[in-house]
């Protein structure tokens, strides 16, 4: 039963986030309108922080593991994800705002929505441009697959502790992957020119989340005594992505109205996680 729940939840988080991203782009959201990239990033940051600090970490600290060891694991986890980020294996910085502008037809001629994947801005619009885009597309898919695999393991760890906790973790992964996948879809559409092919490729990368979930199920099952540490590692991932990637993208100079909107959307992320947790707990 737990394995089935993990597979369904990881599919929903991995592929569902891609489809939600595609729907938002088609509806004109996530660009420069009322619901822009800053709002989606704020929502994702709130969901991740709420899941880590209100659910995963409390569950880990309710175990028999010592607080000193768990805090040490949290520190090691943060440093570990920092090193993965430096190696471009856990990177979420996809210039969401610029990517969404391109997706909604606001590109100003550069044709680049994803400088990290494409090796920077090349202003040569000659014949060498298309191969570079194709290379950037494959770089996006490779990095996305690795990250989704890791997300699957983290979701499985939460499910092994508690079904409700697993649902909350899967929801948080889904929410924070939506703006990330919007950037990915822009890059793939630029490299291939085919929207349907881009959606299929990013969806396949998202499906790798289930592979990570299955591996996590058997891995955590064999090392059940280590479950609190797996939960802390999952928390360190969520905290790192929120504080090192999402929130820095929100720290640009904005007016009071935009700042209040960001705070409201961040609070909405916390509320969504809290409500879903309460509903799951009730059932």
Beta strands, then each sheet from edge to edge (+ up, - down):
end
